């Protein structure tokens, strides 16, 4: 099957091509789902792009799309589902919701925006099988999941007993394989565990009340583990003290704790709060951005707050419990999970007239605009925690259009306006930079060599946008989207449902750990380790995963 | 003679407790569980070397293919189908939702009453809950409300009270508020410090306990037949616990919704100063898994209707009994056990366990295999977090629900 997309302006930063700037148009050729070098062979189908902007399919490296906490959110927020019923003209009756859309709606809404790959950033091992079943029901998207590690009692016990790095690495490798994960996520390192022992906060150097292990130790040990196992994505960290004014110091200390090793700081906006001013809540975005700029080993995503009703769902039960008083509507769910992790689900309405919410909005944008290297910052709202992913087009306009941004800012809480330097920031993102943030850079940080670009050999996941000076309008819809070379969206409407794949990473590890895992599961968890493990055939309705083999370094 | 094959570490999908250490002997078509196994699992896993029943249409023996065609015709002409029973594994649940999308229909599980009593509390205020391995290792005070749950979950206390929990220490406390622990529970709790307080009104007792735990002494000398001072003592124990857990079986309690609400409030109070969680019991025949799948596919839990490309949820109107009043076709699906369909005047398509005894011959009967006996499958445990892979114990001679539904859809 050969396709030809004719006359597009190709925007492909990974390969240094910018047809938007140069004004040149060219064809893109696809053979059996992959992009190939141009030939003069007859194509089975041709699509005239009429000079539209062509990019690789979008990649969201942090969006909560599956797992038990999302179902708890759906259960708790039936209001969201009822307020956003199925859209007319869909394939079936199974789409709806905005803050917590169904699997079907997630796949369709993302595809309409030109996204074709999305990673679930907080899969709990105990719930991994369920998360994979759910991901298999998301159409149009390739997925993958980061395994939440570091708060589990097995790991905490290892550290408390002074286990060597090799032992830790074997455990991490076993868990990645058993749960079919792609990367390691740490959520509030050790804090979720400490909350089970009734600790209510956990600083970077505070000892766990039971194990006496510090978050710093958790972090540095797991950073070493993923490095030595050769996992492509660095530790994906949701740091200590989420949402707490003054957590800027923790964030800065966390960056220093890496000692130059790679680390991804996720939803950095929630970790960039100072305590200045009469409200004891201020922006530390400038300080933190400066630190990020100075440390090339650090990458970040923002977790931008967008105004309106949403629901927050996190493994960070300690923080979610602390914030449950802010729930709107007033209800929340919390759960300790299986000697493994936890979750907290709190509905939230971000209000533009609220000082704190308005400043959170501004802090996120300050980070976007003050972090200089577009290859190390990613466009996220921490869906749905800062806002639903469907707000991305609006967010892109905020980044690309200073007048628009300042006009929005002028409508917000007055005190918040006085506490942000946003109005003075002149930077406007270019289209190329947006393409880096949403395509090229995430592919690079995830180690997905055949994604995020349009060179020969790339998976033919392609988004075509008609250029529009109103960037929100431009990114709100797509002229065409191709998934594996199949046209799935035409003129903004999903025309076909594609079955995606799930990316998993497969590191080498010392398999003698299996015996100890069996003992642990038998005695402590009360489940057989072999039933905890997920077979390849359990993924994607039997199709199995797409495996990325890891080249470990000598330990 | 077939050889006896002994299979270890068999996972069990019947009651929702998710035991996965069963030993089963298979001899040709015969299956029998040895140990460890609870009486219900032993009964439901037992298979004799008997021939499978054939599919039937209007009582006449038919091929599976023709039965599927007949079912397709009935559904194609149906005005308001109810897809009920839903004792299915995850693949069967997905197929049932596909069927509802194709032909329209209300989706409910036959054991959903308890689930929705709990949801009355969970959806209004939310709750703070916990899972099996946490209870097993952390819980130092367990409050069991209602009757001894061992009759339904034969190995519950064995699973929750291992010889050496990681954190709970020795002398773990178990408070039965309601029925007395039976012989089985007492044996499994031999290492624990068990106390029983009979009550005539668990809701009143639980509510008073909640107030006392919050430091308020409600007016009155006794609550639900339990002396106020006794309850004050229990409140003190709960407050001093490191990790208290409240458990109940809402399906078994007429006022299960109120028990769930009071238990939730009690646990909320406890968490202000110490740690605690609710651990609601349930989970029969993969109801939790089916409910999970509905939530991610339709955005609604069970008791949801799919009509005209949209779905809507109503916990009262779309409960089986109420929905049957408006339905003209009942698709009854029960793969785990021979659960007969409820009394119904309209047409019945039964995708059912081969041993099902029908009060009234269904219009179409398609016998299906059992997940975890005849074919592999996935089921969720009662806590909605952990799911288990069930293996096949013998060669399947009957289709799975997923296969049978697919044939019906194809017509």
Interface residues (C-beta under 8 A of the other chain):
Chain A: X66 X68 X70 X71 X74 X75 X76 X78 X81 X85 X86 X88 X90 X92 X93 X94 X96 X97 X100 X101 X102 X103 X104 X105 X124 X126 X127 X129 X130 X133 X134 X137 X153 X195 X196 X197 X198 X210 X321 X327 X330 X331 X332 X333 X334 X335 X336 X337 X338 X339 X340 X345 X523 X524 X525 X526 X527 X528 X530 X531 X534 X535 X538
Chain B: X9 X11 X18 X20 X21 X90 X94 X97 X100 X101 X119 X122 X123 X124 X125 X126 X127 X128 X129 X130 X131 X132 X133 X134 X136 X137 X138 X159 X162 X164 X166 X167 X242 X243 X271 X274 X275 X277 X292 X293 X295 X296 X297 X298 X299 X300 X301 X306 X307 X308 X309 X310 X311 X313 X378 X380 X384 X385 X386 X387 X388 X389
